[in-house]
Amino acid sequence: MKFLEYKRIEEPPKVDKFEMYSLYKALYKTHFSITKKRNIMTSILGREKWSWRVVGITKEAIKKIIEYNYKVSVKKELQRDHYFQGRNQTYSEIFDKFHTFDDWWKKVWENDRTILMTKLEHSLKKNVQIYDLDWTLGLFQCAKQVGFEYTQGREGYYINKNYSSKIK
C-alpha cells in the first residue's frame, strides 16, 4: 500500500470565525423558521476542511475497512455521524438565545465533531465502541461536494498501520 502524506488541518483562522459569526448574528435577527436557519447555518459552516471533523472511528467501521482491503469502495459502507450531539440540536441551541462570539464558537466547534461508523450503526443509533482519531491529520475530511474523502494510501494506510493487528 502506497502511503500518501496526511492533509493536516486546523481550526479556521480567527478572521473566518468572525465572518461566520457575523452571518450568524444577521441570521439570528431574521424572521426565518428554525428549519431555514439550520439549513443556512449548515451552509455557512459546511464544506470546509475542518467541518464535520472526524475525531473517532467505530470498531465496526475499522472492521469494514479491513474487510474491503482498505480500498475506496468501502466508502459506500461508511458514514460520518454527529454522535455527541446532532447538528439540529446544536443549531436550535444557538438560535434559542443570542450568543456572544466566544460562546457561539465554543458550542459550534465542540458539537461539530463526528465519528466514522458503518451505515448500519448509524441507522441503529446504539452504543458503539469508538477509537480516537487525531482530527488534525485530516483523515476522512469533507469532500469538495458531498461526503468525505477516503484514499487507500492515506486513510487506508492509517487504519492498516494502527488497527489491523488489534482488530480482526
C-alpha positions, -999 to 999 in steps of 0.1 A, spaced: 0 0 0 15 33 -11 15 60 17 1 94 9 10 124 31 -16 134 56 -35 166 48 -31 183 81 -59 206 92 -66 231 120 -93 253 132 -103 280 108 -85 313 112 -100 339 135 -109 362 106 -131 333 91 -147 326 125 -156 363 128 -171 363 93 -192 332 101 -202 348 134 -213 380 115 -236 358 94 -249 341 125 -258 374 140 -276 386 109 -294 352 106 -304 353 143 -323 385 137 -344 372 108 -380 360 110 -370 328 92 -382 295 106 -357 274 127 -355 249 99 -345 276 74 -319 290 99 -305 255 104 -301 250 67 -284 283 62 -261 277 92 -252 243 77 -241 261 45 -221 286 64 -202 261 85 -201 232 60 -178 221 32 -146 232 49 -116 210 56 -123 213 94 -161 208 90 -176 176 105 -140 167 117 -137 130 124 -125 125 160 -132 88 163 -140 57 144 -160 27 155 -147 -8 158 -172 -20 131 -160 8 107 -124 -4 111 -135 -40 105 -154 -29 74 -123 -10 61 -102 -41 67 -128 -64 50 -127 -42 19 -89 -45 19 -86 -7 26 -99 1 -8 -120 32 -17 -151 11 -24 -156 9 14 -169 45 14 -203 32 4 -205 14 38 -194 43 60 -209 75 73 -198 104 95 -222 110 124 -226 138 148 -226 112 176 -221 135 205 -248 160 196 -268 163 164 -264 194 142 -301 202 145 -298 203 183 -267 225 182 -283 249 157 -315 250 177 -295 259 208 -276 287 191 -309 302 178 -328 297 211 -309 327 225 -283 351 212 -247 340 219 -215 360 223 -188 352 198 -169 330 223 -200 311 235 -212 307 199 -179 294 186 -174 270 216 -208 255 210 -204 252 173 -168 238 174 -174 213 202 -206 199 186 -192 197 150 -172 167 159 -181 134 142 -172 98 144 -170 74 114 -193 45 116 -209 19 94 -243 29 78 -259 1 98 -246 15 131 -258 49 121 -293 36 114 -295 16 147 -282 45 168 -269 22 195 -238 24 217 -207 18 197 -171 11 205 -151 42 195 -114 46 189 -100 81 190 -86 97 158 -64 128 157 -86 151 136 -56 174 127 -43 146 105 -71 154 81 -84 119 79 -119 115 63 -122 152 59 -150 169 40 -150 162 3 -155 192 -21 -190 182 -30 -207 156 -8 -194 132 19 -159 127 30 -125 119 14 -111 84 16 -79 71 -1 -63 38 3 -29 55 7 -39 79 35 -70 67 55 -65 31 45 -28 32 53 -35 48 87 -61 22 96 -39 -7 85 -9 7 104 -27 15 136 -55 -11 139 -52 -41 117 -32 -61 143 -57 -51 171 -90 -58 153 -99 -89 135 
